[in-house]
Amino acid sequence: MNPAQLNVLVASGLALLGFCFCIGGLTGVWWSGTYELKIYRYATIEVGYASTLWESTVTQSSGTSTETIVNIDESCAKDGLNDEAKSRCDKVGAVRAFVFLTFFVAMGAIGSSVSWIVFQARGGNDTRGRLPVRLLLSAVSCNVIASFWALLAIIVACTFDFGELGEKIGAGGGGFVLTILSMVFCFVPSAIIETFAWRWAYRLSPDANTSTSKQDVVVTDTPKVIDLPTLVGNASGCNSGAVKPQSSRTVDLEAATPECGNLREHSAV
């Protein structure tokens, strides 16, 4: 296994890990925190808040713990929502869409990397074909795009407004952290490693340079014209010992070439 194949193998493993983190991002908590709620004039209870991309959970602990689960889609579908609630619903939908895009693009990155490795395993060391180049570039592009979508999801999640509770509740939790890890430690390093692999395989590899030089050299075998007949004879006829027919007056045309000298006129004896 050459260095390019080893790098792509490591990059595909990182992309697979990022794909698993995306699953955690879709199911994990994105916003969490605790705050105090006043129930009587001098009594307060501690309320815990945790929200995934699908539902939010409010936990009250006042002697006995009670838990209330609210479906986000159902709450956002209600009529009469104020602008702040609508903004929250829109941001949750945006984060959800970005994480889904990261999830599907990560699948493309893994598929392209694995396909390139399988192609190289079956095709030997020939890396000059168009299909391997496109597969490797596709893997790099998918990792870059996945990092971009994950970054957008993180940015939108950090701008989520909880109003008066904003100082105590914010972005945090398993889903949020896993999305950050997938971008920083999986997709970005995978894109960088595969870029170096592409450079090694198609720019610095001795096999690639040899293949390129062979493609650049074009050998053209043209037939060598030797002793082509002409109207005045050929050069080989100047020194041949062939018997020429005698006539009363013949013209020796052997001088048509530089080897035969100038045109001479002979008289028969």
DOMAR-792663 format. One line per field, with one value per residue (C-alpha): x, y, z; residue number from 1; residue in one letter. Coordinates in nm, 4 decimals. Each point is the difference from the previous one (the first is absolute). Layout:
DOMAR-792663
x X; ...
y Y; ...
z Z; ...
num NUM; ...
residu a; ...
END
This chain:
DOMAR-792663
x 0.0000; 0.1531; -0.0169; -0.2921; -0.2147; 0.0934; -0.0957; -0.3353; -0.0656; 0.0616; -0.2136; -0.2888; 0.0199; -0.0240; -0.2953; -0.1705; 0.0541; -0.1439; -0.2994; -0.0624; 0.0297; -0.2647; -0.2383; 0.0657; -0.0616; -0.3409; -0.1072; 0.1934; -0.0667; 0.0816; -0.1176; 0.0030; 0.0177; -0.1723; -0.1839; -0.2027; -0.3743; -0.1864; -0.3224; -0.0877; 0.1076; 0.2979; 0.0229; 0.1855; 0.0603; 0.2814; -0.1001; 0.2187; -0.0291; 0.1314; -0.0904; 0.0889; -0.0863; -0.3341; -0.1276; 0.0673; -0.0093; -0.0735; 0.0793; -0.1286; 0.1406; -0.2123; 0.0045; -0.1053; 0.1458; -0.2422; 0.0961; -0.1874; 0.0822; -0.1136; 0.0200; 0.1607; -0.1856; -0.3360; 0.0769; 0.1243; -0.3136; -0.2289; -0.1690; 0.0576; 0.3740; 0.1880; 0.3025; 0.2466; -0.1549; -0.0092; 0.3668; 0.0842; -0.1936; 0.1750; 0.3419; -0.0744; -0.1088; 0.3168; 0.2278; -0.1870; 0.0419; 0.3716; 0.0651; -0.1918; 0.2046; 0.3176; -0.1228; -0.0681; 0.3152; 0.2056; -0.1451; 0.1247; 0.3478; 0.0182; -0.1304; 0.2479; 0.2965; -0.0890; -0.0655; 0.3419; 0.1703; -0.1854; 0.0829; 0.3684; -0.0009; -0.1431; 0.1799; 0.3512; 0.2142; -0.1505; -0.1316; -0.0160; -0.3549; -0.2752; -0.2248; 0.2486; 0.0777; -0.3683; -0.0697; 0.2785; -0.0980; -0.3606; 0.1054; 0.1932; -0.2937; -0.2507; 0.2130; 0.0343; -0.3739; -0.0832; 0.2240; -0.1788; -0.3479; 0.1126; 0.1439; -0.3286; -0.1920; 0.2305; -0.0296; -0.3809; -0.0213; 0.2134; -0.2332; -0.3057; -0.1776; -0.1611; -0.1031; 0.0392; 0.1470; 0.2741; 0.2737; -0.0922; -0.1056; 0.2009; 0.1587; 0.1468; -0.0555; 0.0962; -0.1323; 0.1619; 0.3379; 0.0019; -0.0669; 0.2978; 0.2172; -0.1098; 0.1043; 0.3271; 0.1370; -0.1608; -0.1059; 0.2663; 0.2931; -0.1465; -0.0096; 0.3591; 0.1290; -0.1745; 0.1407; 0.3511; -0.0904; -0.1140; 0.3235; 0.2059; -0.1886; -0.0308; 0.2831; 0.2933; -0.0314; 0.2861; -0.2507; -0.2158; 0.2991; 0.1132; -0.3494; -0.0213; 0.3333; -0.1075; -0.3194; 0.1853; 0.2471; -0.1588; 0.2009; -0.0736; 0.1577; 0.0111; 0.1222; 0.3530; 0.0092; 0.2953; 0.0746; -0.3349; -0.0192; -0.0037; -0.0360; 0.3770; 0.0920; 0.1255; 0.3196; 0.0640; 0.0054; 0.3085; 0.2356; -0.1791; 0.1593; -0.3129; 0.0555; -0.1617; -0.1208; 0.2176; -0.1458; 0.1347; -0.0286; -0.1097; -0.0321; 0.1334; -0.2312; 0.1930; 0.1143; -0.3427; 0.1317; 0.2984; 0.1764; -0.0141; 0.1342; -0.1370; -0.2000; 0.2360; -0.0547; 0.1779; 0.0411; -0.0095; 0.3078
y 0.0000; 0.3307; 0.3217; 0.1378; -0.3063; 0.0036; 0.3670; -0.0561; -0.2957; 0.2192; 0.2796; -0.2386; -0.1160; 0.3595; 0.0623; -0.3093; 0.1302; 0.3356; -0.1806; -0.1676; 0.3391; 0.1329; -0.2684; 0.1200; 0.3551; -0.0944; -0.1743; 0.1829; 0.3117; 0.3380; 0.2452; -0.0517; 0.1786; 0.0590; 0.2960; 0.0843; 0.0479; 0.1920; -0.1753; 0.1866; 0.3282; -0.1494; -0.3423; -0.0990; -0.3269; -0.1027; -0.0756; -0.1899; 0.0515; -0.2220; 0.0094; -0.2191; 0.0773; -0.1741; 0.0575; 0.2031; -0.1302; 0.2080; -0.1608; 0.1461; -0.1143; 0.1101; -0.2939; -0.2266; 0.0273; 0.0549; -0.0081; 0.1628; -0.0865; 0.2301; -0.0908; 0.2886; -0.0560; -0.0031; 0.3107; 0.1861; -0.0957; 0.1802; 0.3212; 0.3303; -0.0338; 0.3223; 0.1058; -0.1301; -0.3471; -0.0052; 0.0945; -0.2884; -0.2430; 0.1238; -0.0370; -0.3508; -0.0925; 0.1548; -0.1899; -0.3201; 0.0519; 0.0751; -0.3092; -0.2143; 0.1445; -0.0773; -0.3535; -0.0696; 0.1704; -0.2040; -0.3120; 0.1244; 0.0616; -0.3526; -0.1542; 0.1869; -0.0870; -0.3682; -0.0186; 0.1513; -0.2516; -0.2939; 0.1291; 0.0244; -0.3470; -0.1532; 0.2135; -0.0152; 0.3113; 0.1716; 0.3285; 0.1982; -0.0826; 0.2586; -0.2016; -0.0279; 0.3712; 0.0915; -0.2341; 0.1498; 0.3572; -0.0876; -0.1257; 0.3214; 0.2136; -0.1924; 0.0414; 0.3740; 0.0396; -0.2084; 0.2261; 0.3029; -0.1303; -0.0989; 0.3478; 0.1615; -0.2242; 0.1012; 0.3711; -0.0060; -0.2007; 0.2588; 0.2801; -0.1685; 0.2568; -0.1121; 0.3476; 0.0642; -0.3451; 0.0533; 0.0296; -0.3341; -0.2025; -0.0223; -0.2245; -0.3055; -0.3701; -0.3180; 0.0856; 0.3427; -0.1299; -0.2963; 0.2288; 0.2148; -0.3096; -0.1321; 0.3230; 0.0663; -0.3523; -0.1934; 0.1820; 0.2718; -0.2393; -0.2509; 0.2622; 0.1044; -0.3588; -0.0873; 0.3144; -0.1176; -0.3456; 0.1515; 0.1986; -0.3106; -0.2208; 0.2426; 0.2483; -0.1452; -0.3734; -0.1490; -0.2266; 0.2972; 0.1928; -0.2999; -0.0491; 0.3663; -0.0044; -0.3055; 0.1710; 0.3137; -0.1818; -0.0772; -0.2294; 0.0270; -0.2615; 0.1308; -0.2206; 0.0787; 0.0709; -0.1709; -0.0027; 0.1285; -0.0212; 0.3247; 0.1008; 0.0142; -0.3138; -0.0480; 0.0404; -0.3715; -0.0257; 0.2211; -0.2612; -0.3135; -0.2278; -0.0495; -0.0254; 0.2871; -0.0530; 0.1585; 0.2329; 0.2366; 0.2876; -0.0448; 0.2438; -0.1074; 0.1471; -0.1329; 0.3509; 0.0970; -0.0363; 0.1642; -0.3360; -0.0515; 0.3428; 0.2148; -0.1239; -0.1482; -0.1000; -0.3080; -0.1238; -0.3653; -0.1542
z 0.0000; -0.1101; 0.2066; -0.2028; 0.0669; 0.3684; 0.0308; -0.1692; 0.2306; 0.3057; -0.1479; -0.0659; 0.3615; 0.1199; -0.2310; 0.1394; 0.3527; -0.1034; -0.1456; 0.3373; 0.1697; -0.2394; 0.1205; 0.3541; -0.1167; -0.1362; 0.3197; 0.2716; 0.2058; -0.1562; 0.2653; 0.3734; 0.3313; 0.3324; 0.1433; 0.3085; -0.0225; 0.2719; 0.0960; 0.3149; 0.1458; 0.1778; -0.1641; -0.3150; -0.1760; -0.2263; -0.3575; -0.2388; -0.3745; -0.2767; -0.3670; -0.2929; -0.3600; 0.0454; 0.3525; 0.3110; 0.3549; 0.3108; 0.3352; 0.3257; 0.3326; 0.2952; 0.2348; -0.2845; -0.3454; -0.2860; -0.3637; -0.2866; -0.3598; -0.2795; -0.3666; -0.1885; -0.3267; 0.1774; 0.2025; -0.3074; -0.1943; 0.2461; -0.0994; 0.1708; 0.0557; 0.0614; -0.2017; 0.2555; 0.0000; -0.3804; -0.0103; 0.2299; -0.2161; -0.3139; 0.1583; 0.1224; -0.3527; -0.1456; 0.2390; -0.0749; -0.3754; 0.0288; 0.2094; -0.2477; -0.2866; 0.1931; 0.0544; -0.3697; -0.1273; 0.2477; -0.1614; -0.3359; 0.1422; 0.1398; -0.3211; -0.2196; 0.2209; 0.0248; -0.3758; -0.0691; 0.2290; -0.1599; -0.3469; 0.0875; 0.1569; -0.3162; -0.2539; 0.1376; 0.0117; -0.3062; 0.1365; -0.3225; -0.1014; 0.0181; 0.2300; 0.2928; -0.0208; 0.0079; 0.2906; 0.2098; -0.0842; 0.0805; 0.3433; 0.0686; -0.1139; 0.2112; 0.3123; -0.0614; -0.0588; 0.3080; 0.2075; -0.1417; 0.0869; 0.3496; 0.0525; -0.1028; 0.2393; 0.2861; -0.0812; -0.0166; 0.3238; 0.1797; -0.1100; 0.1523; 0.2196; 0.3241; 0.1071; 0.3725; 0.0526; -0.2561; 0.2628; 0.1600; -0.3022; -0.3180; -0.2583; 0.1640; 0.0271; -0.1742; -0.3465; -0.0035; 0.1206; -0.2389; -0.2949; 0.0980; 0.0356; -0.3385; -0.1687; 0.1843; 0.0434; -0.2865; -0.3151; -0.0121; 0.0701; -0.2447; -0.2771; 0.0740; 0.0043; -0.3252; -0.1605; 0.0885; -0.1318; -0.3294; -0.0196; 0.0676; -0.2458; -0.2902; 0.0452; 0.1940; -0.0628; -0.2110; -0.1749; -0.0906; -0.1384; -0.2016; -0.1378; -0.0893; -0.1838; -0.1933; -0.1056; -0.1086; -0.2269; -0.3341; -0.2266; -0.3674; -0.2233; -0.3534; -0.2773; -0.1117; -0.3638; -0.1561; -0.3660; -0.1155; -0.3780; -0.1886; -0.3578; -0.0375; 0.1928; 0.3541; 0.1835; 0.0260; -0.3717; -0.0237; 0.1321; -0.1107; -0.2443; -0.2068; -0.3756; -0.1850; -0.3528; -0.2730; -0.2559; -0.2596; 0.2358; 0.3599; 0.2768; 0.3361; 0.2557; 0.2943; 0.0759; 0.1351; 0.3532; 0.1694; 0.0245; -0.3771; -0.0910; -0.2825; -0.2961; -0.2578; -0.3611; -0.1353; -0.3502; -0.0754; -0.1493
num 1; 2; 3; 4; 5; 6; 7; 8; 9; 10; 11; 12; 13; 14; 15; 16; 17; 18; 19; 20; 21; 22; 23; 24; 25; 26; 27; 28; 29; 30; 31; 32; 33; 34; 35; 36; 37; 38; 39; 40; 41; 42; 43; 44; 45; 46; 47; 48; 49; 50; 51; 52; 53; 54; 55; 56; 57; 58; 59; 60; 61; 62; 63; 64; 65; 66; 67; 68; 69; 70; 71; 72; 73; 74; 75; 76; 77; 78; 79; 80; 81; 82; 83; 84; 85; 86; 87; 88; 89; 90; 91; 92; 93; 94; 95; 96; 97; 98; 99; 100; 101; 102; 103; 104; 105; 106; 107; 108; 109; 110; 111; 112; 113; 114; 115; 116; 117; 118; 119; 120; 121; 122; 123; 124; 125; 126; 127; 128; 129; 130; 131; 132; 133; 134; 135; 136; 137; 138; 139; 140; 141; 142; 143; 144; 145; 146; 147; 148; 149; 150; 151; 152; 153; 154; 155; 156; 157; 158; 159; 160; 161; 162; 163; 164; 165; 166; 167; 168; 169; 170; 171; 172; 173; 174; 175; 176; 177; 178; 179; 180; 181; 182; 183; 184; 185; 186; 187; 188; 189; 190; 191; 192; 193; 194; 195; 196; 197; 198; 199; 200; 201; 202; 203; 204; 205; 206; 207; 208; 209; 210; 211; 212; 213; 214; 215; 216; 217; 218; 219; 220; 221; 222; 223; 224; 225; 226; 227; 228; 229; 230; 231; 232; 233; 234; 235; 236; 237; 238; 239; 240; 241; 242; 243; 244; 245; 246; 247; 248; 249; 250; 251; 252; 253; 254; 255; 256; 257; 258; 259; 260; 261; 262; 263; 264; 265; 266; 267; 268; 269
residu m; n; p; a; q; l; n; v; l; v; a; s; g; l; a; l; l; g; f; c; f; c; i; g; g; l; t; g; v; w; w; s; g; t; y; e; l; k; i; y; r; y; a; t; i; e; v; g; y; a; s; t; l; w; e; s; t; v; t; q; s; s; g; t; s; t; e; t; i; v; n; i; d; e; s; c; a; k; d; g; l; n; d; e; a; k; s; r; c; d; k; v; g; a; v; r; a; f; v; f; l; t; f; f; v; a; m; g; a; i; g; s; s; v; s; w; i; v; f; q; a; r; g; g; n; d; t; r; g; r; l; p; v; r; l; l; l; s; a; v; s; c; n; v; i; a; s; f; w; a; l; l; a; i; i; v; a; c; t; f; d; f; g; e; l; g; e; k; i; g; a; g; g; g; g; f; v; l; t; i; l; s; m; v; f; c; f; v; p; s; a; i; i; e; t; f; a; w; r; w; a; y; r; l; s; p; d; a; n; t; s; t; s; k; q; d; v; v; v; t; d; t; p; k; v; i; d; l; p; t; l; v; g; n; a; s; g; c; n; s; g; a; v; k; p; q; s; s; r; t; v; d; l; e; a; a; t; p; e; c; g; n; l; r; e; h; s; a; v
END
